[in-house]
Structures are given as C-alpha cells and as structure tokens.
Amino acid sequence: MRELRGSFVGRETTIDVRETEISETLQPDEILIKTYACAVDLSNEKMYHRLLSNSLENCPVGHVISGVVVKTGSNVEKYEEDMCVVGVLPFGSETSGCCDLCILNQFDCVEKRKDISHEVAAVSVCAGVAAYTAVHYLGHVTAGDTVLVMDGATPQGLLTIQLAQSFGAKVLSTYKTLTEKQHLENLKVPIAQLIEMTQRSTILASSVMEETGGVGVDCIIDNGVRLFTSEEDKDLMEERSMKSVPHKHDILSCLGFAGRWITTNPYLQLDPPDSQQLFLRGGSLSFLFPPAWALMRAQHGRFQHILKDLLDRVENGDFKLNEIQSIPLEKAAEFFMQEHSNSSKAVVVIP
C-alpha cells in the first residue's frame, strides 16, 4: 500500500511516498475506507506533529480524507459498504490519510453528499472544522458583531468569512496579492473592508479603527502572528520571512471592548504590557486547535453536528471555495518539497 510520510526533524522537512502494510482487522467502531482524496496543509502538519508526536521521523502526513467504505466493524450501523464518507483521522493514528486504505472511527466521519466531489469534501472539512471552531465555539460571533479575518483568501479564511456573515456579522479581511483580493471581492456578501498586508503590517490597526470609528472589532481570527521586533529574535524564531504577518501589538490594537482574539500560534507569548492591554479592554484570548475534536471523545455529538452542517451548506452553495490544487499521490512528495508551494489549498488525489 502506498502512503505519504514525512520527517520534520530540525528545520529540514522530508516528504516521500512509501510502501506500507495495514491490518484490515477492525475494532467494533472502526471503518476501513478506500481513500480518494486527502487535504494537506503542510505548515499545520509540521506544527501539530511537533506538539503531539513522540518522534518527528516517519510521521503520517494528511488527516482529512474522503473515500468509500470497504468494510465495517461489528458496532457500525450508519455506514455500509460502497457508501461515500468524509472524515478526520486523529493525530494519534498510525496511518496517513494520503494512502490507498485507512481506518477511521465511525464517530469521526459523516456521509458525503453525492453532489460534492471527493476533493471539495476533503478541503471543505479541513478548513471548515477550523472555521466553525473559531467563529461559533471560541468567538461566539452573533448578529451585529464586527469580525476581522486574517488571510481571508485561504480555504479556512473563506469559510470563516462566509460562516461569520451567515451569523449576521460584519467582516473585515486582509489580503496579500491581487488574485486574493479579486477572490474576496467576488463573495456573495460583500466584505466591509479589504486591507492589503504586503507593504507593512502597521497599516492594519489604522485601517480597522477607521472602519469601526475608533471602536475596534469584536473578534479577531488570525492566521499566524509575529512575536518579536529585534533582529536576533526574528532569526531565532524563524520570523524573518513573516513580513506580511501582523505583530501581536497590531492585533491587540484592533480589539474593541470585550473583544475575543483567536490565534493559531501555539507559541504565543504575552508580556506584562500585552496582558495589561488585554485586561484594560476586557478582552480574552483563545487558541484555535481543530484536531482537538478528533482527540477528545467527549465531544462526538458536536463534532458530528459541525461536519453535517458544513457539508449541507457546501452542497446548497451557501459556502464556496476558491480554486483547489489537486495533486496525484505519486507527485505529492515533489510538490510539498518545493520551497514556495501553497499547501493550504492542496488536496492529494489517490487514483
């Protein structure tokens, strides 16, 4: 069986396709799935493996899959053979999602709608679980709120914007290229303001305050944040290339009263002056970690609700994604090893 594996030791990343074997003996709640598509965001894969894995060598790559049921365990009643499903492999899984066959728990997947392709289903779930977690469960966004979404043209950013708008929120977003700006301008519900982040990140706070009349936003969902200003610290924390990523002070300056800041940076450090700023605004800070749904079995019901509601909206056309880059499994290693590849939009197709 072909499988995509990676090594994340130090700053070097190695991705390759290997031949492995998988046991087809299933536990009562497990399903054996023939995989057709697997969404991969390599930057998140690196970060999560460094946090969760005992070893950074020979790690499975890809955890959100779409495929067809081949075999079911004794307790599985909802799924039958030849049924199309989409789901999430937990990071404790020994197998990669980018493989010919994988084993999934029945509570970590839902039936795939017929009108949605395997590629769109995998990318939608990969980005959508993060969007629902940020907007609903952490941000508690309601009608009338103002939400700032960083990097809105990514799959996660687009679904976050559309979900917040469906709740009645006014959305501001940032972009880096003209193509990203055009994607955001083509959304069904217009975005209140688009902010360019290529020149300097300090423009963020002034643009937000101008749009909100100096009040600030109710919720900020970032896509990474810089922590340091000194050149030595930038080199130490690999922040030299993050020119278009806002500094933590810029994020704090955009928050309004009782604002919620939701960050994807697991290494975020707030100094006493930063904490004081958050305190004076009555604000709160939350960490966005979507794999927690599959790792924490007590939340099966909510996780199933997210997956079903997400696929319903994608099927109805309420949620739309921009262009998805499909890569055959044989060429996946070469693609991910490219220095400037945009893996957030990548889906590996297994023929």
N, C-alpha and C positions, 0 to 999 in steps of 0.2 A: 504494500500500500504506500502511495506517495504522501508525503507530509512535509509542510513548511516549518522549519525550526530556525531558531536564532540564538546568537550568543551576544550578550550585552556587557561583557567584561570591560571595565575602564571606559574610555571614550570610543573605543573601537566597536563597531557593530558588524556582525557577520550573519548573513541570511543565506540559507540553502535549502534545497529540496532533497529529502532523504527517503529511503525505503524503510518502512517500519511495519510491525505486525500489531494487530489489535485483537483482543479477545472478544468474541461475539457472545460470551456468556453474560447475560443481563441480570441486574438486580430487579426486584419486583416493580419499581417505579421508573425504570430506565427504558429508553427507546434507542434503537440502532437506526441511524439516518445515513442515507446516501446524500452526500453534500454536493450542491450545485453552485453555491456562491457563498463567499465569506468576506465580510467587511473588515478592513485592516486600517487602523490609524497607528503608524509605527511609533510616533512620538509618545502616544499614550501607552503603547505596548512596553516601550523601554521603561517609562516611569513606573507603571504598575508592577512590572517584574522586579524592579529594584526595591520596591516596597514590600512585595509579597513573597518572592521566591527565595528559597534557601540557597540555590545556586543560579548564577546568571549564565551558565553554559547549557546549551541544548534545551532552550526554552520553547514551548509551543507558541506559535505566532498566529493570531486570529481567533476570535472567540464568539463573534456574532455570525450565525450561519443560517442558510435557507436550503432546504432539501426535501427529500421524500422518505417517508418511513419505510424501513425494510423489515424490521422485527420489533416486537413489543414485549415488555415484561409482564409478569402474571397479574399485577395490580393495575395495569393501564387499561382504562375503559374508553377514554375520549378519542384515542387515536388508533387508527387501523393501518394495515399495510397499504402502500401506494398513496397515502394521504400526504399532501404538501404541508410542511410546517416551517416556522421560523422561530429561532430561539437563541439563547445566550449560554455558552459554556462557561462555568465558573473558572476563576483563575487557579483553582486547585486541581483542575483537570489535567491528566497526564497527556492527553492528545490535543493536537492543534485543530482549530476549525478549518484550516486550509489543508484538507486531506480528503481522500476518497470516501471514507466512512468515519463517523464519530458517534459517541454515545452521549445522550442528553437526558437529563431528568425531565419527566413529564410536566413538572410544575415550572420549568424554565422555558417553556415554549408555548406557542399558540398555533392554530391552523392558519396557513397562509391563504389569503384571498386569491381566487382564480385570476382576477384582472390585474394582479400585481406580479411583475416579473421577480424571479429569484434575486436578481441584482438589486432592484429597487427595495425589495423587502429587507434584505440584509443591511443596506446602508441606512434605511429609514429607522430600523430598530437600533442600530448602533448609535445614531445621532439622536433619535427620539427619546430613548430612555434618559439620556443626559438632559434633554430639554424639559421633559416632564418633571424630573427630579429638581431641577433648578427653579423652574417657574412656579410649580404648584407646591411641592413638598418643602422646599427651602425658602423660596422667595415669597410664598403666599400672595402672589400677584392677584389683584382684584380690579374690577372696573374703575377707571379714573386714575390708576397708578401710572407713573412715568418710569419706563424701564430703559436702561442703557445696555445694549448687547454688543460686546466687542467682537470684531471679525464676523460680521453678520452674513458674509457670503459663503462661509463654510457650511457643510451639511448641518452640523449642530447649530450653528448660528441661524441659519434659515428656518429650521424647525422651531427654534426658541423664539424667534421673532413672530412667526405665524401663530404659535401657541399663545404667546402673551397678547397678541392682537385679538385672538378669539375670546380671551377673557375680558376684553374691553380696555386694555392698557394702551397708552401712547408710547411708541417705541422710537428710540434713537439708536443709531448704529454707526460703526466705523468701517472703513474700507481701506485697501492698500493699492489697488490697481483700478484702471478704468473699466476693465471687464467686470470686476466685483461690483463697482458702482452701478453698472448697467443691469446686472442681475438683481440688485436690491431695488432699483427703480422700477423693475417690471413686476414687482409683487402686487397681488390683487389689492391689498390695503396699503396705501402709501405710508412710507416711513416719515415721521415728523422731521427728522434731520439726519443727513449723512455727513460724517466727519472724516476727512482724509487724515491718515496717520503716517504717511510716508515721509513728510518733511520733519516734523518734530512732534513728540508726544505731548508737549506742554499745551498744545492747542486744544486738547481735549476738555480741560476744565473750563476754559473761557467760552468754548462753543456750547457746552452743556448749560452753563449759567446764563448765557444769552438766550437760549431756547426756553429755559424754565423761569426766566425772570428773576434770577438770583436765588431761587428756592432750592435747586438741586433735584436729583432724581430719587425715586422711592426704592429702586432696586438696580443693582449693577451686576451683570453676569460677565466675568472676564474670560479671556482665553489665554491666560498667562500674564504675569506681572513681573516687572523688574524690581529688585530689592536694593541695589547699590548704585552709588554715584562715583565712587573712587575707581580709578583705572585698574588698580591692583585687585580690588574685589570683583570687578567685572570679569577679569581674566580667570580668577579663581572659581567663580560660579558659572562660567560659560555664558555670560550675558553680553559679550562683545557684539554678537550678531543680532541682538534683540532691539534694534534701533526703533522700530515701529511699534514696540510693545510698551504700554504705559508704565510709568513708575508708580509705586504704591501711593506716593503722595498725591499724584494726579487722580487716582481712583478715590482716595479719601476726600479730595476737594470737590468731587462731583456729588457726593452723598447729601441728601436732604435730611430733615428731621426724621428720626426713627427709620433711617434707610437701611436696607439689607445689602451687604456686599457678599456675593457668592463667588468664590475663587476656585480655580483649577490647579493652583500652585500648592503642592503638598509641603513645600519647604518655606512657606511664607513666614517671615519674622516681623513682628511689630515691635518697634522700640517704644519706650515710655511716652514720647511725644505723639507717636501714632495712636497709641491706645487712648491717650487723652483726647485726641481729636474725635475718635470714635465714641468715646464716653460723652463728650460735650454735645454731640449730635444725637445721642440716644440711639446710636446705630448698633448693628450686630454683624457678625462675620460667620459665614458658613463655608464648609469645604465640600466641593462637588466631587463625589466618588461613585459613579454609576455602578461599578462592579459589586458594590455592597448588596444590591438586590439579590444577586445570584449566590452570594456568600452567606447571606443572613436568611435562614429558612423561616423565620417567624413572620416574614412579610410576603409570603407567597400570594395572598389574595390581592394585595395592592399591585404587586408586580404583574400579575395576570391582567388586572384592570388596565394598567399602562399599555401593555402590549396590544390588547384588543382594541382599546380606544384609538391608539396610534394607527393601527392598520385600517380601521374603519375610516379615519379621516384621510388617509393616503388614498384609499380606494375611491372615496367620494370626491376627490380632487380638492379638498379643503387645505391639505398640505402638499406643497410641491417642492421638489429638489431641483437644483441646477444640474449641470452635466456631470455624469458619473463616469469614472475611468475604469473600464473593465480590463483585467489583465489575466491571461491564461496562467495556470499554475506553473507551467514549465518556464515562463518568463518572469515570474513574480520575484524571485531572488535577485535577478538583474535589475529590475525596476526599483526595488526597495534599497538596493545598494547605491543608487545614484544619489549624489550629494544634494541636489535641489529638487528631488521628487516631492510632489504634493500628495502625501499618503492619506490625508484626511478624506479625500474623495475617491479612494481606490477600493475596488472590490475584486477579489480573486475569484475567477471563474474556473470550476473544476469540471471538465467535459466528461 
